Amino acid sequence: MNENPRKPSREHSEAESAAPVMSQFDLARLGGGHLAYIKTLTCDEAKRMFPAVLDLPAGITLYALHAADGTPIALTDTRQAALSHAMDGELEIASVH
């Protein structure tokens, strides 16, 4: 017999390969509250995320430390300072892409 197996549709195969979606509650529980990540920000992004911080110089790169659920914890001008803040808070840094 010359049967061709049915190929899944593109939408079906993309849905199967998509990463599972986690709720904000699930993310907050991730790592028992001891998991964080560092995000590189432009000055404009930092102003939107941290509106209480005034007089940020234009054109600099900043580093934000976030809890696993995305809650901003700290804003620094060096990655090392963000790492130090995480260590002081006994937070483990996760690599995110």
Biopython code that builds the backbone (N, CA, C, O; Angstrom):
import numpy as np
from Bio.PDB.StructureBuilder import StructureBuilder

atoms = [
    (1, "MET", "N", (0.827, -1.179, 0.000)),
    (1, "MET", "CA", (0.000, 0.000, 0.000)),
    (1, "MET", "C", (0.867, 1.236, 0.000)),
    (1, "MET", "O", (1.935, 1.270, 0.612)),
    (2, "ASN", "N", (0.406, 2.220, -0.675)),
    (2, "ASN", "CA", (1.138, 3.460, -0.806)),
    (2, "ASN", "C", (0.454, 4.575, -0.014)),
    (2, "ASN", "O", (-0.013, 5.555, -0.594)),
    (3, "GLU", "N", (0.396, 4.426, 1.306)),
    (3, "GLU", "CA", (-0.262, 5.446, 2.125)),
    (3, "GLU", "C", (0.771, 6.438, 2.613)),
    (3, "GLU", "O", (1.858, 6.065, 3.054)),
    (4, "ASN", "N", (0.415, 7.708, 2.527)),
    (4, "ASN", "CA", (1.270, 8.757, 3.084)),
    (4, "ASN", "C", (0.732, 9.128, 4.459)),
    (4, "ASN", "O", (-0.450, 9.444, 4.595)),
    (5, "PRO", "N", (1.582, 9.092, 5.475)),
    (5, "PRO", "CA", (1.078, 9.492, 6.790)),
    (5, "PRO", "C", (0.686, 10.969, 6.766)),
    (5, "PRO", "O", (1.335, 11.794, 6.123)),
    (6, "ARG", "N", (-0.359, 11.265, 7.461)),
    (6, "ARG", "CA", (-0.838, 12.651, 7.492)),
    (6, "ARG", "C", (0.115, 13.506, 8.307)),
    (6, "ARG", "O", (0.432, 13.188, 9.453)),
    (7, "LYS", "N", (0.566, 14.590, 7.705)),
    (7, "LYS", "CA", (1.459, 15.504, 8.407)),
    (7, "LYS", "C", (0.620, 16.461, 9.241)),
    (7, "LYS", "O", (-0.439, 16.906, 8.799)),
    (8, "PRO", "N", (1.091, 16.782, 10.457)),
    (8, "PRO", "CA", (0.336, 17.738, 11.267)),
    (8, "PRO", "C", (0.393, 19.122, 10.632)),
    (8, "PRO", "O", (1.351, 19.475, 9.945)),
    (9, "SER", "N", (-0.654, 19.887, 10.881)),
    (9, "SER", "CA", (-0.677, 21.253, 10.354)),
    (9, "SER", "C", (0.393, 22.081, 11.036)),
    (9, "SER", "O", (0.886, 21.708, 12.100)),
    (10, "ARG", "N", (0.757, 23.207, 10.428)),
    (10, "ARG", "CA", (1.791, 24.074, 10.991)),
    (10, "ARG", "C", (1.369, 24.602, 12.352)),
    (10, "ARG", "O", (2.179, 24.655, 13.278)),
    (11, "GLU", "N", (0.092, 24.996, 12.481)),
    (11, "GLU", "CA", (-0.377, 25.529, 13.759)),
    (11, "GLU", "C", (-0.269, 24.466, 14.842)),
    (11, "GLU", "O", (0.127, 24.757, 15.971)),
    (12, "HIS", "N", (-0.621, 23.238, 14.495)),
    (12, "HIS", "CA", (-0.588, 22.158, 15.469)),
    (12, "HIS", "C", (0.839, 21.903, 15.942)),
    (12, "HIS", "O", (1.071, 21.790, 17.145)),
    (13, "SER", "N", (1.793, 21.811, 15.033)),
    (13, "SER", "CA", (3.161, 21.515, 15.424)),
    (13, "SER", "C", (3.787, 22.677, 16.191)),
    (13, "SER", "O", (4.584, 22.440, 17.098)),
    (14, "GLU", "N", (3.451, 23.937, 15.856)),
    (14, "GLU", "CA", (3.966, 25.076, 16.611)),
    (14, "GLU", "C", (3.398, 25.098, 18.022)),
    (14, "GLU", "O", (4.113, 25.421, 18.970)),
    (15, "ALA", "N", (2.122, 24.758, 18.174)),
    (15, "ALA", "CA", (1.501, 24.745, 19.500)),
    (15, "ALA", "C", (2.136, 23.678, 20.380)),
    (15, "ALA", "O", (2.326, 23.890, 21.577)),
    (16, "GLU", "N", (2.465, 22.529, 19.787)),
    (16, "GLU", "CA", (3.083, 21.470, 20.562)),
    (16, "GLU", "C", (4.477, 21.850, 21.017)),
    (16, "GLU", "O", (4.897, 21.433, 22.097)),
    (17, "SER", "N", (5.206, 22.626, 20.234)),
    (17, "SER", "CA", (6.573, 22.969, 20.576)),
    (17, "SER", "C", (6.673, 24.235, 21.418)),
    (17, "SER", "O", (7.761, 24.567, 21.889)),
    (18, "ALA", "N", (5.569, 24.949, 21.620)),
    (18, "ALA", "CA", (5.600, 26.171, 22.416)),
    (18, "ALA", "C", (5.860, 25.834, 23.878)),
    (18, "ALA", "O", (5.395, 24.813, 24.386)),
    (19, "ALA", "N", (6.604, 26.701, 24.542)),
    (19, "ALA", "CA", (6.889, 26.507, 25.960)),
    (19, "ALA", "C", (5.613, 26.669, 26.773)),
    (19, "ALA", "O", (4.745, 27.464, 26.413)),
    (20, "PRO", "N", (5.493, 25.926, 27.864)),
    (20, "PRO", "CA", (4.299, 26.069, 28.688)),
    (20, "PRO", "C", (4.235, 27.466, 29.295)),
    (20, "PRO", "O", (5.265, 28.081, 29.571)),
    (21, "VAL", "N", (3.043, 27.948, 29.496)),
    (21, "VAL", "CA", (2.845, 29.272, 30.069)),
    (21, "VAL", "C", (2.660, 29.124, 31.570)),
    (21, "VAL", "O", (1.882, 28.291, 32.036)),
    (22, "MET", "N", (3.393, 29.953, 32.328)),
    (22, "MET", "CA", (3.276, 29.939, 33.784)),
    (22, "MET", "C", (2.551, 31.197, 34.229)),
    (22, "MET", "O", (2.741, 32.271, 33.659)),
    (23, "SER", "N", (1.726, 31.055, 35.244)),
    (23, "SER", "CA", (1.037, 32.225, 35.787)),
    (23, "SER", "C", (2.018, 33.033, 36.628)),
    (23, "SER", "O", (3.083, 32.538, 36.997)),
    (24, "GLN", "N", (1.658, 34.274, 36.928)),
    (24, "GLN", "CA", (2.500, 35.114, 37.772)),
    (24, "GLN", "C", (2.646, 34.478, 39.155)),
    (24, "GLN", "O", (3.707, 34.571, 39.774)),
    (25, "PHE", "N", (1.591, 33.839, 39.634)),
    (25, "PHE", "CA", (1.636, 33.154, 40.922)),
    (25, "PHE", "C", (2.651, 32.013, 40.891)),
    (25, "PHE", "O", (3.435, 31.849, 41.825)),
    (26, "ASP", "N", (2.632, 31.220, 39.808)),
    (26, "ASP", "CA", (3.585, 30.115, 39.665)),
    (26, "ASP", "C", (5.015, 30.632, 39.594)),
    (26, "ASP", "O", (5.923, 30.042, 40.179)),
    (27, "LEU", "N", (5.214, 31.729, 38.881)),
    (27, "LEU", "CA", (6.556, 32.315, 38.787)),
    (27, "LEU", "C", (7.031, 32.808, 40.148)),
    (27, "LEU", "O", (8.203, 32.651, 40.489)),
    (28, "ALA", "N", (6.132, 33.403, 40.929)),
    (28, "ALA", "CA", (6.494, 33.909, 42.250)),
    (28, "ALA", "C", (6.939, 32.764, 43.164)),
    (28, "ALA", "O", (7.819, 32.942, 44.005)),
    (29, "ARG", "N", (6.331, 31.600, 42.994)),
    (29, "ARG", "CA", (6.678, 30.439, 43.815)),
    (29, "ARG", "C", (7.937, 29.744, 43.326)),
    (29, "ARG", "O", (8.536, 28.959, 44.061)),
    (30, "LEU", "N", (8.343, 30.019, 42.103)),
    (30, "LEU", "CA", (9.508, 29.374, 41.505)),
    (30, "LEU", "C", (10.752, 29.635, 42.355)),
    (30, "LEU", "O", (11.058, 30.784, 42.673)),
    (31, "GLY", "N", (11.446, 28.603, 42.710)),
    (31, "GLY", "CA", (12.663, 28.756, 43.503)),
    (31, "GLY", "C", (12.402, 29.125, 44.941)),
    (31, "GLY", "O", (13.317, 29.563, 45.638)),
    (32, "GLY", "N", (11.173, 28.959, 45.408)),
    (32, "GLY", "CA", (10.853, 29.250, 46.797)),
    (32, "GLY", "C", (11.071, 30.702, 47.171)),
    (32, "GLY", "O", (11.343, 31.010, 48.331)),
    (33, "GLY", "N", (10.953, 31.598, 46.203)),
    (33, "GLY", "CA", (11.164, 33.018, 46.484)),
    (33, "GLY", "C", (12.624, 33.421, 46.533)),
    (33, "GLY", "O", (12.949, 34.545, 46.914)),
    (34, "HIS", "N", (13.508, 32.505, 46.148)),
    (34, "HIS", "CA", (14.948, 32.799, 46.197)),
    (34, "HIS", "C", (15.577, 32.805, 44.811)),
    (34, "HIS", "O", (16.790, 32.644, 44.678)),
    (35, "LEU", "N", (14.766, 32.989, 43.787)),
    (35, "LEU", "CA", (15.252, 32.972, 42.420)),
    (35, "LEU", "C", (15.024, 34.342, 41.795)),
    (35, "LEU", "O", (13.953, 34.928, 41.948)),
    (36, "ALA", "N", (16.027, 34.850, 41.096)),
    (36, "ALA", "CA", (15.930, 36.167, 40.473)),
    (36, "ALA", "C", (16.671, 36.148, 39.140)),
    (36, "ALA", "O", (17.361, 35.184, 38.810)),
    (37, "TYR", "N", (16.515, 37.229, 38.386)),
    (37, "TYR", "CA", (17.266, 37.373, 37.141)),
    (37, "TYR", "C", (17.661, 38.827, 36.968)),
    (37, "TYR", "O", (17.075, 39.722, 37.578)),
    (38, "ILE", "N", (18.659, 39.050, 36.132)),
    (38, "ILE", "CA", (19.150, 40.398, 35.853)),
    (38, "ILE", "C", (18.821, 40.727, 34.407)),
    (38, "ILE", "O", (19.055, 39.927, 33.501)),
    (39, "LYS", "N", (18.274, 41.917, 34.209)),
    (39, "LYS", "CA", (17.901, 42.359, 32.866)),
    (39, "LYS", "C", (18.657, 43.647, 32.547)),
    (39, "LYS", "O", (18.703, 44.566, 33.365)),
    (40, "THR", "N", (19.240, 43.708, 31.371)),
    (40, "THR", "CA", (19.904, 44.919, 30.904)),
    (40, "THR", "C", (18.848, 45.878, 30.371)),
    (40, "THR", "O", (17.968, 45.480, 29.608)),
    (41, "LEU", "N", (18.938, 47.140, 30.775)),
    (41, "LEU", "CA", (17.953, 48.147, 30.374)),
    (41, "LEU", "C", (18.622, 49.371, 29.773)),
    (41, "LEU", "O", (19.741, 49.733, 30.138)),
    (42, "THR", "N", (17.922, 49.991, 28.853)),
    (42, "THR", "CA", (18.332, 51.317, 28.399)),
    (42, "THR", "C", (17.829, 52.321, 29.431)),
    (42, "THR", "O", (17.038, 51.974, 30.308)),
    (43, "CYS", "N", (18.280, 53.535, 29.327)),
    (43, "CYS", "CA", (17.839, 54.597, 30.236)),
    (43, "CYS", "C", (16.323, 54.791, 30.146)),
    (43, "CYS", "O", (15.655, 54.934, 31.171)),
    (44, "ASP", "N", (15.782, 54.797, 28.936)),
    (44, "ASP", "CA", (14.337, 54.987, 28.757)),
    (44, "ASP", "C", (13.537, 53.835, 29.362)),
    (44, "ASP", "O", (12.500, 54.062, 29.985)),
    (45, "GLU", "N", (14.010, 52.603, 29.183)),
    (45, "GLU", "CA", (13.324, 51.450, 29.779)),
    (45, "GLU", "C", (13.346, 51.551, 31.306)),
    (45, "GLU", "O", (12.348, 51.271, 31.970)),
    (46, "ALA", "N", (14.491, 51.953, 31.850)),
    (46, "ALA", "CA", (14.618, 52.081, 33.303)),
    (46, "ALA", "C", (13.676, 53.163, 33.845)),
    (46, "ALA", "O", (13.087, 52.990, 34.912)),
    (47, "LYS", "N", (13.531, 54.266, 33.125)),
    (47, "LYS", "CA", (12.617, 55.327, 33.558)),
    (47, "LYS", "C", (11.176, 54.836, 33.618)),
    (47, "LYS", "O", (10.428, 55.203, 34.524)),
    (48, "ARG", "N", (10.787, 54.007, 32.653)),
    (48, "ARG", "CA", (9.422, 53.452, 32.659)),
    (48, "ARG", "C", (9.238, 52.438, 33.787)),
    (48, "ARG", "O", (8.191, 52.409, 34.434)),
    (49, "MET", "N", (10.246, 51.616, 34.021)),
    (49, "MET", "CA", (10.138, 50.549, 35.009)),
    (49, "MET", "C", (10.319, 51.061, 36.446)),
    (49, "MET", "O", (9.736, 50.521, 37.387)),
    (50, "PHE", "N", (11.135, 52.109, 36.597)),
    (50, "PHE", "CA", (11.435, 52.678, 37.910)),
    (50, "PHE", "C", (11.128, 54.179, 37.890)),
    (50, "PHE", "O", (12.054, 54.990, 37.916)),
    (51, "PRO", "N", (9.856, 54.562, 37.844)),
    (51, "PRO", "CA", (9.510, 55.983, 37.714)),
    (51, "PRO", "C", (9.955, 56.844, 38.891)),
    (51, "PRO", "O", (10.056, 58.063, 38.750)),
    (52, "ALA", "N", (10.220, 56.246, 40.036)),
    (52, "ALA", "CA", (10.661, 57.024, 41.205)),
    (52, "ALA", "C", (12.125, 57.460, 41.098)),
    (52, "ALA", "O", (12.560, 58.370, 41.803)),
    (53, "VAL", "N", (12.880, 56.804, 40.211)),
    (53, "VAL", "CA", (14.286, 57.160, 40.038)),
    (53, "VAL", "C", (14.364, 58.353, 39.099)),
    (53, "VAL", "O", (13.916, 58.289, 37.954)),
    (54, "LEU", "N", (14.930, 59.428, 39.591)),
    (54, "LEU", "CA", (14.998, 60.669, 38.812)),
    (54, "LEU", "C", (16.415, 60.905, 38.291)),
    (54, "LEU", "O", (17.379, 60.331, 38.797)),
    (55, "ASP", "N", (16.523, 61.739, 37.294)),
    (55, "ASP", "CA", (17.808, 62.215, 36.771)),
    (55, "ASP", "C", (18.746, 61.105, 36.291)),
    (55, "ASP", "O", (19.944, 61.133, 36.573)),
    (56, "LEU", "N", (18.201, 60.139, 35.573)),
    (56, "LEU", "CA", (19.067, 59.131, 34.969)),
    (56, "LEU", "C", (19.733, 59.729, 33.739)),
    (56, "LEU", "O", (19.045, 60.278, 32.878)),
    (57, "PRO", "N", (21.050, 59.636, 33.636)),
    (57, "PRO", "CA", (21.725, 60.171, 32.454)),
    (57, "PRO", "C", (21.369, 59.386, 31.199)),
    (57, "PRO", "O", (21.277, 58.159, 31.229)),
    (58, "ALA", "N", (21.174, 60.085, 30.126)),
    (58, "ALA", "CA", (20.830, 59.443, 28.848)),
    (58, "ALA", "C", (22.019, 58.657, 28.316)),
    (58, "ALA", "O", (23.177, 59.016, 28.532)),
    (59, "GLY", "N", (21.698, 57.568, 27.612)),
    (59, "GLY", "CA", (22.728, 56.818, 26.896)),
    (59, "GLY", "C", (23.509, 55.825, 27.716)),
    (59, "GLY", "O", (24.471, 55.250, 27.207)),
    (60, "ILE", "N", (23.139, 55.594, 28.973)),
    (60, "ILE", "CA", (23.881, 54.611, 29.761)),
    (60, "ILE", "C", (23.125, 53.280, 29.800)),
    (60, "ILE", "O", (21.910, 53.235, 29.606)),
    (61, "THR", "N", (23.849, 52.227, 30.049)),
    (61, "THR", "CA", (23.251, 50.903, 30.216)),
    (61, "THR", "C", (23.065, 50.672, 31.702)),
    (61, "THR", "O", (23.965, 50.939, 32.499)),
    (62, "LEU", "N", (21.892, 50.173, 32.074)),
    (62, "LEU", "CA", (21.578, 49.902, 33.469)),
    (62, "LEU", "C", (21.208, 48.431, 33.620)),
    (62, "LEU", "O", (20.915, 47.750, 32.637)),
    (63, "TYR", "N", (21.225, 47.955, 34.849)),
    (63, "TYR", "CA", (20.934, 46.557, 35.144)),
    (63, "TYR", "C", (19.875, 46.501, 36.227)),
    (63, "TYR", "O", (20.030, 47.087, 37.298)),
    (64, "ALA", "N", (18.798, 45.792, 35.937)),
    (64, "ALA", "CA", (17.703, 45.644, 36.895)),
    (64, "ALA", "C", (17.686, 44.217, 37.416)),
    (64, "ALA", "O", (17.747, 43.256, 36.649)),
    (65, "LEU", "N", (17.603, 44.099, 38.731)),
    (65, "LEU", "CA", (17.443, 42.802, 39.372)),
    (65, "LEU", "C", (15.949, 42.587, 39.573)),
    (65, "LEU", "O", (15.266, 43.442, 40.136)),
    (66, "HIS", "N", (15.440, 41.445, 39.115)),
    (66, "HIS", "CA", (14.007, 41.133, 39.192)),
    (66, "HIS", "C", (13.794, 39.825, 39.940)),
    (66, "HIS", "O", (14.606, 38.904, 39.848)),
    (67, "ALA", "N", (12.694, 39.755, 40.681)),
    (67, "ALA", "CA", (12.259, 38.484, 41.262)),
    (67, "ALA", "C", (11.798, 37.584, 40.122)),
    (67, "ALA", "O", (11.588, 38.054, 39.003)),
    (68, "ALA", "N", (11.643, 36.307, 40.399)),
    (68, "ALA", "CA", (11.243, 35.350, 39.362)),
    (68, "ALA", "C", (9.943, 35.736, 38.680)),
    (68, "ALA", "O", (9.749, 35.423, 37.505)),
    (69, "ASP", "N", (9.037, 36.418, 39.402)),
    (69, "ASP", "CA", (7.751, 36.812, 38.808)),
    (69, "ASP", "C", (7.828, 38.113, 38.030)),
    (69, "ASP", "O", (6.815, 38.590, 37.518)),
    (70, "GLY", "N", (9.039, 38.705, 37.933)),
    (70, "GLY", "CA", (9.221, 39.940, 37.176)),
    (70, "GLY", "C", (9.192, 41.196, 38.005)),
    (70, "GLY", "O", (9.418, 42.284, 37.475)),
    (71, "THR", "N", (8.919, 41.083, 39.300)),
    (71, "THR", "CA", (8.890, 42.259, 40.172)),
    (71, "THR", "C", (10.281, 42.868, 40.249)),
    (71, "THR", "O", (11.233, 42.173, 40.603)),
    (72, "PRO", "N", (10.423, 44.162, 39.925)),
    (72, "PRO", "CA", (11.734, 44.811, 40.025)),
    (72, "PRO", "C", (12.183, 44.905, 41.479)),
    (72, "PRO", "O", (11.400, 45.277, 42.353)),
    (73, "ILE", "N", (13.435, 44.570, 41.732)),
    (73, "ILE", "CA", (13.995, 44.623, 43.082)),
    (73, "ILE", "C", (14.987, 45.765, 43.211)),
    (73, "ILE", "O", (14.953, 46.512, 44.189)),
    (74, "ALA", "N", (15.876, 45.905, 42.225)),
    (74, "ALA", "CA", (16.926, 46.919, 42.316)),
    (74, "ALA", "C", (17.347, 47.358, 40.924)),
    (74, "ALA", "O", (17.223, 46.609, 39.954)),
    (75, "LEU", "N", (17.846, 48.580, 40.844)),
    (75, "LEU", "CA", (18.383, 49.146, 39.605)),
    (75, "LEU", "C", (19.805, 49.604, 39.889)),
    (75, "LEU", "O", (20.045, 50.351, 40.837)),
    (76, "THR", "N", (20.757, 49.151, 39.057)),
    (76, "THR", "CA", (22.161, 49.504, 39.264)),
    (76, "THR", "C", (22.807, 49.920, 37.949)),
    (76, "THR", "O", (22.229, 49.768, 36.872)),
    (77, "ASP", "N", (24.017, 50.447, 38.068)),
    (77, "ASP", "CA", (24.736, 50.848, 36.857)),
    (77, "ASP", "C", (25.774, 49.825, 36.420)),
    (77, "ASP", "O", (26.428, 50.006, 35.393)),
    (78, "THR", "N", (25.932, 48.741, 37.197)),
    (78, "THR", "CA", (26.845, 47.669, 36.793)),
    (78, "THR", "C", (26.203, 46.309, 37.057)),
    (78, "THR", "O", (25.410, 46.151, 37.985)),
    (79, "ARG", "N", (26.551, 45.356, 36.245)),
    (79, "ARG", "CA", (26.055, 43.990, 36.447)),
    (79, "ARG", "C", (26.577, 43.438, 37.774)),
    (79, "ARG", "O", (25.862, 42.727, 38.480)),
    (80, "GLN", "N", (27.818, 43.765, 38.108)),
    (80, "GLN", "CA", (28.414, 43.282, 39.360)),
    (80, "GLN", "C", (27.624, 43.777, 40.572)),
    (80, "GLN", "O", (27.438, 43.028, 41.532)),
    (81, "ALA", "N", (27.161, 45.022, 40.541)),
    (81, "ALA", "CA", (26.357, 45.554, 41.651)),
    (81, "ALA", "C", (25.030, 44.810, 41.759)),
    (81, "ALA", "O", (24.558, 44.543, 42.865)),
    (82, "ALA", "N", (24.427, 44.474, 40.626)),
    (82, "ALA", "CA", (23.176, 43.708, 40.641)),
    (82, "ALA", "C", (23.421, 42.314, 41.218)),
    (82, "ALA", "O", (22.614, 41.815, 42.002)),
    (83, "LEU", "N", (24.527, 41.689, 40.832)),
    (83, "LEU", "CA", (24.877, 40.378, 41.387)),
    (83, "LEU", "C", (25.121, 40.461, 42.888)),
    (83, "LEU", "O", (24.689, 39.584, 43.637)),
    (84, "SER", "N", (25.804, 41.500, 43.328)),
    (84, "SER", "CA", (26.061, 41.688, 44.758)),
    (84, "SER", "C", (24.765, 41.862, 45.528)),
    (84, "SER", "O", (24.610, 41.314, 46.619)),
    (85, "HIS", "N", (23.831, 42.625, 44.966)),
    (85, "HIS", "CA", (22.538, 42.827, 45.608)),
    (85, "HIS", "C", (21.799, 41.489, 45.725)),
    (85, "HIS", "O", (21.172, 41.211, 46.747)),
    (86, "ALA", "N", (21.873, 40.675, 44.694)),
    (86, "ALA", "CA", (21.236, 39.357, 44.724)),
    (86, "ALA", "C", (21.871, 38.484, 45.801)),
    (86, "ALA", "O", (21.166, 37.794, 46.538)),
    (87, "MET", "N", (23.197, 38.510, 45.894)),
    (87, "MET", "CA", (23.888, 37.719, 46.908)),
    (87, "MET", "C", (23.511, 38.188, 48.311)),
    (87, "MET", "O", (23.300, 37.371, 49.207)),
    (88, "ASP", "N", (23.428, 39.492, 48.499)),
    (88, "ASP", "CA", (23.036, 40.040, 49.807)),
    (88, "ASP", "C", (21.633, 39.574, 50.200)),
    (88, "ASP", "O", (21.357, 39.341, 51.377)),
    (89, "GLY", "N", (20.763, 39.441, 49.220)),
    (89, "GLY", "CA", (19.401, 38.983, 49.461)),
    (89, "GLY", "C", (19.260, 37.476, 49.396)),
    (89, "GLY", "O", (18.146, 36.952, 49.420)),
    (90, "GLU", "N", (20.402, 36.763, 49.313)),
    (90, "GLU", "CA", (20.422, 35.300, 49.223)),
    (90, "GLU", "C", (19.551, 34.787, 48.077)),
    (90, "GLU", "O", (18.816, 33.810, 48.215)),
    (91, "LEU", "N", (19.658, 35.482, 46.939)),
    (91, "LEU", "CA", (18.917, 35.108, 45.741)),
    (91, "LEU", "C", (19.831, 34.371, 44.775)),
    (91, "LEU", "O", (20.998, 34.729, 44.616)),
    (92, "GLU", "N", (19.304, 33.358, 44.143)),
    (92, "GLU", "CA", (20.026, 32.633, 43.107)),
    (92, "GLU", "C", (19.651, 33.254, 41.763)),
    (92, "GLU", "O", (18.473, 33.468, 41.480)),
    (93, "ILE", "N", (20.656, 33.539, 40.940)),
    (93, "ILE", "CA", (20.409, 34.149, 39.634)),
    (93, "ILE", "C", (20.159, 33.067, 38.603)),
    (93, "ILE", "O", (20.946, 32.133, 38.452)),
    (94, "ALA", "N", (19.043, 33.211, 37.895)),
    (94, "ALA", "CA", (18.688, 32.299, 36.805)),
    (94, "ALA", "C", (19.041, 32.954, 35.488)),
    (94, "ALA", "O", (18.917, 34.170, 35.342)),
    (95, "SER", "N", (19.474, 32.166, 34.540)),
    (95, "SER", "CA", (19.741, 32.670, 33.199)),
    (95, "SER", "C", (18.462, 32.573, 32.392)),
    (95, "SER", "O", (17.877, 31.496, 32.268)),
    (96, "VAL", "N", (18.028, 33.697, 31.844)),
    (96, "VAL", "CA", (16.826, 33.720, 31.014)),
    (96, "VAL", "C", (17.179, 34.231, 29.634)),
    (96, "VAL", "O", (18.101, 35.029, 29.467)),
    (97, "HIS", "N", (16.427, 33.755, 28.638)),
    (97, "HIS", "CA", (16.706, 34.161, 27.254)),
    (97, "HIS", "C", (15.446, 34.640, 26.608)),
    (97, "HIS", "O", (15.460, 35.029, 25.440)),
]
sb = StructureBuilder()
sb.init_structure("model")
sb.init_model(0)
sb.init_chain("A")
sb.init_seg("    ")
for serial, (resi, resn, name, xyz) in enumerate(atoms, 1):
    if name == "N":
        sb.init_residue(resn, " ", resi, " ")
    sb.init_atom(name, np.array(xyz, "f"), 0.0, 1.0, " ", f" {name:<3s}", serial, name[0])
structure = sb.get_structure()
